[in-house]
């Protein structure tokens, strides 16, 4: 499916981002042309307590809420600890670095280049999306989640 090897970068802030900060960062990043795919990654924010004596009771966490990214409203299911991006070509990385330098003024961040997303379909991708899955969602399936990835299409 995905034949070309697109460059990937990971933005790692030195602290977890609150929903408001994550929303501003993601809206800044969606304004950059040349970003193919984006993943937000961090510790989960379950709706119910998953273990312990309070198992099954509601988990009232202030960071579990919906944020607005472009035209779409996205429910945060994780606390944002890093943002992984796949870009069309290398010059886009310098534009991302420039935006991040302007954005992260109160605390530092790291911008790492490497391979952080799967580029070939896995067994989980096949099971969740079938043999003719959209190549932009390859590697984005969480095998433990009953929900698929949130796909936000940028206007072209």
C-alpha positions in Angstrom: 0.0 0.0 0.0 2.4 2.8 1.2 5.3 2.4 -1.2 7.3 5.6 -0.7 9.2 6.2 2.5 8.1 9.6 3.7 10.1 11.5 6.4 8.8 11.3 9.9 9.3 13.6 12.9 8.4 13.5 16.5 7.7 16.6 18.6 8.4 15.8 22.3 7.5 18.7 24.7 9.4 18.5 28.0 6.0 18.3 29.8 2.5 16.9 29.1 0.3 19.3 27.3 -3.0 20.5 28.7 -5.9 20.3 26.3 -5.9 24.0 25.5 -2.2 24.0 24.7 -2.5 20.8 22.6 -5.4 22.4 20.7 -3.3 25.5 19.9 -0.3 23.3 18.8 -2.4 21.0 16.6 -4.2 23.9 15.0 -0.8 25.5 14.3 0.5 22.2 12.7 -2.6 21.7 10.6 -1.9 25.0 8.9 1.3 23.6 7.5 1.0 22.2 4.0 2.9 18.9 3.4 1.9 17.0 6.5 0.4 13.7 5.5 -0.4 12.0 8.8 -0.4 13.0 12.5 -0.6 11.0 15.7 -0.9 12.4 19.2 0.5 10.0 21.8 0.6 9.9 25.6 -0.9 8.1 28.6 -4.5 7.2 28.3 -7.4 9.0 29.9 -10.0 6.2 30.4 -13.7 7.2 30.9 -13.9 4.6 33.8 -11.4 3.4 36.3 -9.7 0.4 34.7 -8.4 -1.4 37.9 -8.4 -1.3 41.6 -11.2 -1.1 44.1 -13.0 1.6 42.2 -12.9 -0.4 38.9 -15.8 0.5 36.6 -16.7 3.8 38.3 -16.5 7.1 36.4 -13.0 8.6 36.1 -13.6 12.4 36.3 -10.4 13.7 34.7 -10.3 17.4 33.7 -8.1 16.7 30.6 -10.6 14.3 29.1 -12.6 16.6 26.9 -13.2 17.6 23.3 -10.9 20.0 21.4 -11.4 21.8 18.1 -8.9 21.0 15.4 -9.7 22.9 12.2 -13.3 22.1 11.4 -13.4 18.9 13.5 -14.2 18.3 17.1 -11.9 15.6 18.6 -12.4 13.9 21.9 -9.0 13.6 23.7 -8.5 10.0 24.9 -4.9 10.6 25.8 -2.9 13.2 27.6 -0.7 14.7 24.9 3.0 13.8 25.5 4.2 13.8 21.9 3.1 14.5 18.4 4.3 12.3 15.6 4.1 13.6 12.0 4.7 12.1 8.6 5.5 14.7 6.0 5.7 14.8 2.2 9.4 15.9 2.0 12.3 17.2 4.1 11.8 21.0 3.7 8.5 20.7 5.6 10.5 19.6 8.6 12.2 22.9 8.8 8.9 24.7 8.6 7.6 22.5 11.5 10.8 23.4 13.5 10.2 27.1 12.9 6.6 26.9 14.0 7.6 24.9 17.1 10.3 27.4 18.0 7.7 30.1 18.0 5.2 28.0 19.9 7.3 26.5 22.7 8.5 29.7 24.5 7.6 28.7 28.1 9.3 25.3 28.1 11.5 23.4 25.7 10.9 20.6 23.3 12.8 18.2 21.1 12.2 17.6 17.4 13.4 14.1 16.4 13.7 12.7 12.9 13.3 9.0 12.3 10.8 6.2 11.8 7.9 6.4 14.3 4.9 5.1 12.4 4.3 1.9 10.6 4.3 2.3 6.9 3.2 -1.3 5.9 -0.2 -2.8 6.9 -0.1 -5.0 10.0 -2.4 -7.8 11.0 -4.3 -5.4 13.2 -4.8 -3.0 10.2 -6.1 -5.9 8.1 -8.5 -7.1 10.8 -9.8 -3.6 11.5 -9.9 -2.0 8.1 -9.8 -4.9 5.6 -7.5 -5.6 2.6 -8.4 -2.3 0.8 -7.8 0.1 3.7 -6.9 3.7 3.0 -3.1 4.1 3.1 -3.3 7.2 5.3 -4.6 5.1 8.2 -2.1 2.3 8.0 -0.4 1.8 11.4 -2.8 4.0 13.3 -5.1 1.3 14.7 -5.0 0.6 18.4 -5.6 -3.2 18.8 -7.1 -2.7 22.3 -9.5 0.1 21.2 -13.0 -0.6 19.8 -12.8 2.7 18.0 -10.8 3.6 14.8 -8.5 6.6 14.4 -9.9 10.1 14.0 -9.2 11.2 10.5 -9.2 14.9 9.7 -8.8 15.7 6.1 -7.0 18.9 5.3 -8.6 21.1 2.6 -6.6 20.8 -0.6 
